[in-house]
Structure formats: C-alpha cells, structure tokens
Amino acid sequence: MADGVINVPIDQLKETLAGLADIRARIEDKTGLQRVGGESDVGDAKLISAVNSFDGAWAKGHDRVQENVDSFKKATDGAVENFQKADDGTAGKL
C-alpha cells in the first residue's frame, strides 16, 4: 500500500479461481477399484478388504479436499466481488 492506495490483483484472483475449478475437476476424475476392475480382479479376500478400505479413505480425503477448495473458492469469489464493488463505487464518485 502506497499513499493510501490498495492494489488488489483481481486478475490473479480470477486465475486462482480457474485453478481451483481445475483442481476440483481433477479430484472428481480420480477413481477407485470399482471403476478399473472388481473384486475378482484382486482375488485374495484380505487384499480385497485392504483395497476397499484404502478406496474408502481415499474417497474421504478427496471429499475433504473438495470441501476446502469450495470454501476457498467461495471466499475468493466474495473478495473479488467486494473489491470490484468498492472500485466501481469509487469510480462512480470521481
């Protein structure tokens, strides 16, 4: 901040939002055993149980990351909107 001026990198925030959308899409594309094969492809019951357990934990991790991405996106959207409103309001008074 110089001389009372706040510089808000709106374009960079918008690039961040696009990147977040890409992250979310990539996470949704990830797959578990059910999309690449089945239990008969694994064979051993203990291994099947381990794979299913891993898939469940992996899915929960993806869900948590998606929640965080969505929360950050919402906050960033709000920041962009508020700064644009403030900028438009200031410009309208000049």
N, C-alpha and C positions, 0 to 999 in steps of 0.2 A: 504494500500500500504506500503510495507516494502522493503527497499533497492532498490527502483526503479522498483519493480515488481508489475504488476497489476494482481490481481486474479479475473478472470471473471467466474462466476458459470454457464458455458454453460449447464450442465445437468439440473440445476434448471430452467434455462430459457426455455429449451425444455419441462420440466414438466409443466411450466406455459402455454406454447403454447398448450399442450394437454388439460390442464384445460380450456383454452379459447374455444377450439373446443367443449368441453363438454357443457360449458355454452351456446354456440350458439345453439347447437343441442337441449338442453332442452327448450330454449326460443321458438324455432321453433315448438316444440311439444305442446306448450300451445294452448288452444282452446277458442273459443267464443261460443256464443249461437248457431250459425249455425251448429256447429259440435256435439252438445249434445241435440239439440232439435230445435224447431221452435217457431214462434210467437204464434201458437195455444197452445203450452205448457205453455206459460206465461199468456195469457188471456187478462188482462187489457191493454188498449191502452197506458195509461200513463206509466205503468210498462214496456211495450214493448219498448217505446221510451227511457226510462231510461236505460234499459238493452242495447239497441243498442248504445246509447251514451257512456255508460261505455265500451262496447266492442271496439268502435272506439278509445277511449282514451287509452285503454289498448294496442291495436294494435300499436298505435303511440309510446307508451312507449317502447314496445318490439322492434320496429324498431330502436329507438334511442339507446337502449342498444346494439343491434346488430351492429350498426354503430360504437359505442365506442369499442366493443370487436374486431371488424375487424380492426379498426385503431391501437389499442394496439397490436394486433397480428402482423400486418404489421411492426410496429416499432420494436417489439421484434425479429421478423424474420430477419430484417435488422441488428440489433445489433449482433445477433448470427452469421450471415454470415460475417459481418465485423471483428468480433473478431477472427473467425476461419481463415479468410484470413490472418489477421495480424499474427496469431500464426503460420500458415503454412509458411508464408514468412520468419518469424524469424527462424523457424526450418530449412528452406532450406538454410539459410545463415550460419548456425552453422556447 
